[in-house]
């Protein structure tokens, strides 16, 4: 006797019917000419792996999100050109530092 192979869609259909509890598991198995132990095992596997379905989606979403963020980072630096400060700007900043260190005891209230 050849072993029958069932598709994932068929198994899901049976498990959903069993989980709805519209009819007992044994009746559902008889309706589709299946062994009740087989249907019970499918149900157990589905319930145990239900969290993995949502975890995989979260993982997939996180992968897509990280790829998108990488593209954004790459694009934001694409057009940026570093501009060196002018000599005048450097001199002004140095003078501000000198004044601050000389008169550090002055307070600034805004």
C-alpha positions as CSV (number, residue, x, y, z in Angstrom):
1,X,0.0,0.0,0.0
2,X,1.4,3.4,-1.1
3,X,1.7,6.1,1.5
4,X,-0.4,9.2,0.7
5,X,1.1,12.6,0.7
6,X,-1.0,15.6,1.7
7,X,-0.4,19.2,0.7
8,X,0.2,21.9,3.2
9,X,-3.0,23.6,2.1
10,X,-5.0,20.4,2.7
11,X,-3.5,19.9,6.1
12,X,-4.2,23.6,7.0
13,X,-7.8,23.2,5.9
14,X,-8.3,20.1,8.1
15,X,-6.6,21.7,11.1
16,X,-8.7,24.9,10.7
17,X,-11.9,22.8,10.7
18,X,-10.8,20.9,13.8
19,X,-9.9,24.2,15.6
20,X,-13.3,25.7,14.8
21,X,-14.8,22.7,16.8
22,X,-17.9,22.7,14.6
23,X,-17.7,18.9,14.7
24,X,-15.6,16.5,16.8
25,X,-12.1,15.6,15.6
26,X,-13.1,12.0,14.8
27,X,-16.0,13.1,12.6
28,X,-13.7,15.5,10.7
29,X,-11.2,12.7,10.2
30,X,-14.0,10.4,9.0
31,X,-15.4,13.0,6.6
32,X,-12.0,13.2,4.8
33,X,-11.2,9.5,5.3
34,X,-8.2,10.2,7.5
35,X,-6.9,8.5,10.6
36,X,-7.9,10.5,13.7
37,X,-4.4,10.1,15.1
38,X,-3.0,11.7,12.0
39,X,-5.4,14.7,12.3
40,X,-4.6,15.0,16.0
41,X,-0.9,15.1,15.2
42,X,-1.5,17.8,12.5
43,X,-3.5,19.8,15.0
44,X,-0.7,19.5,17.7
45,X,2.0,20.5,15.2
46,X,0.0,23.5,14.0
47,X,-0.7,24.8,17.6
48,X,2.9,24.3,18.6
49,X,4.2,26.1,15.6
50,X,1.7,28.9,15.5
51,X,4.0,31.4,17.3
52,X,6.7,30.7,14.6
53,X,4.3,31.9,11.9
54,X,4.3,35.3,13.5
55,X,7.9,35.3,14.5
56,X,8.9,34.6,10.8
57,X,6.8,37.5,9.7
58,X,8.5,39.8,12.3
59,X,11.9,38.6,11.2
60,X,11.0,39.2,7.5
61,X,9.7,42.7,8.4
62,X,12.9,43.4,10.3
63,X,15.0,42.3,7.4
64,X,13.1,44.5,5.0
65,X,13.3,47.4,7.4
66,X,17.0,47.1,7.9
67,X,17.6,46.9,4.1
68,X,15.5,50.1,3.7
69,X,17.4,51.9,6.4
70,X,20.7,50.9,4.8
71,X,19.5,52.4,1.5
72,X,18.4,55.6,3.2
73,X,21.8,55.9,4.9
74,X,23.6,55.4,1.7
75,X,21.4,57.8,-0.1
76,X,21.7,60.5,2.5
77,X,25.5,60.4,2.3
78,X,25.4,60.3,-1.5
79,X,24.8,64.1,-1.9
80,X,26.8,65.3,1.1
81,X,30.0,67.0,0.4
82,X,32.2,67.9,3.3
83,X,33.1,71.6,3.3
84,X,36.2,72.6,5.1
85,X,35.8,75.7,7.3
86,X,37.3,78.9,5.9
87,X,40.4,80.4,7.5
88,X,38.2,83.3,8.7
89,X,35.8,80.9,10.5
90,X,38.7,79.1,12.2
91,X,40.1,82.4,13.4
92,X,36.7,83.5,14.8
93,X,36.2,80.2,16.6
94,X,39.7,80.5,18.1
95,X,39.0,84.0,19.3
96,X,35.7,82.9,20.9
97,X,37.6,80.2,22.7
98,X,40.2,82.7,23.9
99,X,37.6,85.1,25.2
100,X,35.7,82.3,26.9
101,X,38.7,80.9,28.7
102,X,39.9,84.4,29.7
103,X,36.5,85.4,31.1
104,X,35.1,82.0,32.2
105,X,33.7,83.5,35.4
106,X,31.1,85.5,33.4
107,X,27.8,83.9,33.2
108,X,25.4,83.9,30.3
109,X,21.7,84.0,31.0
110,X,19.3,83.7,28.2
